[in-house]
């Protein structure tokens, strides 16, 4: 579950994104090698879907970007409700 909220002086809008990740069965050797890499030491769930842990992912239901950290599509929709563009053409930068 990943929640995002956007607020101003008049309102607060939020969304909760549900994502499910199914990992495949891994061997003891794979688990030990992954642990030895150091990657799982500072991760929620002890894996990084955008890193070495991606090789263990069998299926994702929901938002990939929410699993990484921030549900981008849902965040962009919330920002749009506050008339805040989440990107702009290069010429406007």
KABEL-V407217 format. One record per residue. RES is the residue in one letter. SS is DSSP state (~ for helix, > for strand, _ for the rest). PSI is psi as a letter, one per 30 degrees, with the letter a starting at -180 (NA if undefined). D_CENTER is the distance of its C-alpha to the mean C-alpha in whole Angstrom. Layout:
res={RES & RES}
ss={SS & SS}
psi={PSI & PSI}
d_center={D_CENTER & D_CENTER}
//
This chain:
res={X & X & X & X & X & X & X & X & X & X & X & X & X & X & X & X & X & X & X & X & X & X & X & X & X & X & X & X & X & X & X & X & X & X & X & X & X & X & X & X & X & X & X & X & X & X & X & X & X & X & X & X & X & X & X & X & X & X & X & X & X & X & X & X & X & X & X & X & X & X & X & X & X & X & X & X & X & X & X & X & X & X & X & X & X & X & X & X & X & X & X & X & X}
ss={_ & > & > & > & > & > & > & _ & _ & _ & _ & > & > & > & > & > & > & _ & _ & > & > & > & > & _ & _ & _ & _ & ~ & ~ & ~ & ~ & ~ & ~ & ~ & ~ & ~ & ~ & _ & ~ & ~ & ~ & ~ & _ & ~ & ~ & ~ & _ & _ & _ & _ & _ & ~ & ~ & ~ & ~ & ~ & > & > & > & > & > & _ & _ & ~ & ~ & ~ & ~ & ~ & _ & _ & _ & ~ & ~ & ~ & ~ & ~ & ~ & ~ & ~ & ~ & ~ & _ & _ & _ & _ & _ & _ & _ & _ & ~ & ~ & ~ & _}
psi={k & k & k & k & k & k & l & a & f & f & l & k & k & l & k & k & k & k & k & k & k & k & k & l & k & l & l & e & e & e & e & e & e & e & e & f & f & f & e & f & f & h & k & k & f & g & l & j & f & g & b & e & f & f & f & f & k & e & k & k & j & b & j & e & f & e & e & e & e & k & j & e & e & e & e & e & e & e & e & e & f & g & h & j & k & f & l & l & l & e & f & f & NA}
d_center={10 & 8 & 11 & 11 & 15 & 17 & 21 & 24 & 28 & 28 & 25 & 22 & 19 & 16 & 14 & 12 & 10 & 10 & 9 & 11 & 11 & 15 & 16 & 19 & 22 & 23 & 26 & 27 & 27 & 24 & 22 & 25 & 24 & 20 & 21 & 24 & 21 & 20 & 16 & 16 & 18 & 15 & 12 & 11 & 12 & 14 & 12 & 10 & 9 & 9 & 12 & 15 & 14 & 13 & 17 & 16 & 14 & 16 & 14 & 11 & 12 & 10 & 7 & 6 & 4 & 3 & 3 & 3 & 3 & 5 & 6 & 8 & 11 & 11 & 11 & 14 & 16 & 16 & 17 & 20 & 21 & 22 & 24 & 21 & 20 & 17 & 19 & 23 & 25 & 26 & 29 & 28 & 27}
//
